[in-house]
Amino acid sequence: MAEEGVKLGSSKPMIATQQEMMDNRVPIPYRDQCAHLLIPLNKCRSAEFFLPWKCEAERHTYERCEYELVMERMLQMQKIRELEEKKKKAKQVQGAAAGIPLIPSSANA
């Protein structure tokens, strides 16, 4: 459902290859444009025994990347909704103009 003027998908390039993600056992739901940041984060987590105060820099960069992806998708959805609303209003205006008037113009004289 690609609307006119709205580019679907992410502007971020896919950096990690499918093979790298398979080798590092990245779960399928996490194989997005931020997977290249998740791979070193998971390695750091296992090396540091999943201590919450370790790997903060890696976690911050990964979460920021995910946040930017979500915000980008929200902006795309907002643009799609605005285009649909414009089309709906245009159809209503066009439909009202093409219909038969209920009151004849001679009645307003």
MODELLER restraints for C-alpha pairs under 7 A, 6 or more apart:
rsr = mdl.restraints
at = mdl.atoms
rsr.add(forms.Gaussian(group=physical.xy_distance, feature=features.Distance(at['CA:2:A'], at['CA:8:A']), mean=6.71, stdev=0.5))
rsr.add(forms.Gaussian(group=physical.xy_distance, feature=features.Distance(at['CA:3:A'], at['CA:80:A']), mean=6.49, stdev=0.5))
rsr.add(forms.Gaussian(group=physical.xy_distance, feature=features.Distance(at['CA:6:A'], at['CA:76:A']), mean=6.74, stdev=0.5))
rsr.add(forms.Gaussian(group=physical.xy_distance, feature=features.Distance(at['CA:6:A'], at['CA:79:A']), mean=6.77, stdev=0.5))
rsr.add(forms.Gaussian(group=physical.xy_distance, feature=features.Distance(at['CA:6:A'], at['CA:80:A']), mean=6.78, stdev=0.5))
rsr.add(forms.Gaussian(group=physical.xy_distance, feature=features.Distance(at['CA:12:A'], at['CA:33:A']), mean=6.32, stdev=0.5))
rsr.add(forms.Gaussian(group=physical.xy_distance, feature=features.Distance(at['CA:13:A'], at['CA:33:A']), mean=6.34, stdev=0.5))
rsr.add(forms.Gaussian(group=physical.xy_distance, feature=features.Distance(at['CA:14:A'], at['CA:33:A']), mean=4.89, stdev=0.5))
rsr.add(forms.Gaussian(group=physical.xy_distance, feature=features.Distance(at['CA:15:A'], at['CA:33:A']), mean=6.87, stdev=0.5))
rsr.add(forms.Gaussian(group=physical.xy_distance, feature=features.Distance(at['CA:15:A'], at['CA:36:A']), mean=6.08, stdev=0.5))
rsr.add(forms.Gaussian(group=physical.xy_distance, feature=features.Distance(at['CA:16:A'], at['CA:35:A']), mean=6.29, stdev=0.5))
rsr.add(forms.Gaussian(group=physical.xy_distance, feature=features.Distance(at['CA:16:A'], at['CA:36:A']), mean=4.93, stdev=0.5))
rsr.add(forms.Gaussian(group=physical.xy_distance, feature=features.Distance(at['CA:24:A'], at['CA:39:A']), mean=6.61, stdev=0.5))
rsr.add(forms.Gaussian(group=physical.xy_distance, feature=features.Distance(at['CA:34:A'], at['CA:62:A']), mean=6.54, stdev=0.5))
rsr.add(forms.Gaussian(group=physical.xy_distance, feature=features.Distance(at['CA:34:A'], at['CA:65:A']), mean=5.98, stdev=0.5))
rsr.add(forms.Gaussian(group=physical.xy_distance, feature=features.Distance(at['CA:34:A'], at['CA:66:A']), mean=6.49, stdev=0.5))
rsr.add(forms.Gaussian(group=physical.xy_distance, feature=features.Distance(at['CA:37:A'], at['CA:62:A']), mean=5.42, stdev=0.5))
rsr.add(forms.Gaussian(group=physical.xy_distance, feature=features.Distance(at['CA:38:A'], at['CA:62:A']), mean=6.27, stdev=0.5))
rsr.add(forms.Gaussian(group=physical.xy_distance, feature=features.Distance(at['CA:41:A'], at['CA:55:A']), mean=6.86, stdev=0.5))
rsr.add(forms.Gaussian(group=physical.xy_distance, feature=features.Distance(at['CA:41:A'], at['CA:58:A']), mean=5.41, stdev=0.5))
rsr.add(forms.Gaussian(group=physical.xy_distance, feature=features.Distance(at['CA:41:A'], at['CA:59:A']), mean=6.31, stdev=0.5))
rsr.add(forms.Gaussian(group=physical.xy_distance, feature=features.Distance(at['CA:44:A'], at['CA:55:A']), mean=6.14, stdev=0.5))
rsr.add(forms.Gaussian(group=physical.xy_distance, feature=features.Distance(at['CA:45:A'], at['CA:55:A']), mean=6.63, stdev=0.5))
rsr.add(forms.Gaussian(group=physical.xy_distance, feature=features.Distance(at['CA:48:A'], at['CA:54:A']), mean=6.70, stdev=0.5))
